[in-house]
């Protein structure tokens, strides 16, 4: 149901799949729900994992976005992220994305979930510092995580049919 079987991963690459990977599918559904247009937009994804980064790139391409995937070896990362109409942070580093990395009015989707020394949860985006620059931003906790669970349930129901 998580859509990570190698056959399904191949289908995601071709855009001909029945089961979408849950976290990326949840983000796409969220964008649709809030009427955030993806078509023709520049989507920058920070993170190239098989669970989020790569499948998110494929789902955004299917939605007709222009996609750039960045990672830990990307040079001049902030220059690239500042070009993003839609920025997806999936790096696993607390508060990694700062205001200088975000274009005014960008949509920011924070996939990260990190525990701070004080025990509080935070995302990969410095939410308080970045939120003033965005047109839409997901909180952590309570943003992408519940959508992941929802998509897992959707895949389960689809498989049961």
Secondary structure, 3 states (H helix, E strand, C coil): CCCCCHHHHHHHHHCCCCCCCHHHHHHHHHHHHCCCCCCCCEEEEECCCCCCHHHHHHHHHHCCCEEEEECCCCCCHHHHHCCCCEEEECCCCCCCECHHHCCCCCEEEECCCEECCCCCEECCECHHHHHHHCCEECCCCCCHHHHHHHHHHHHHHHHHC
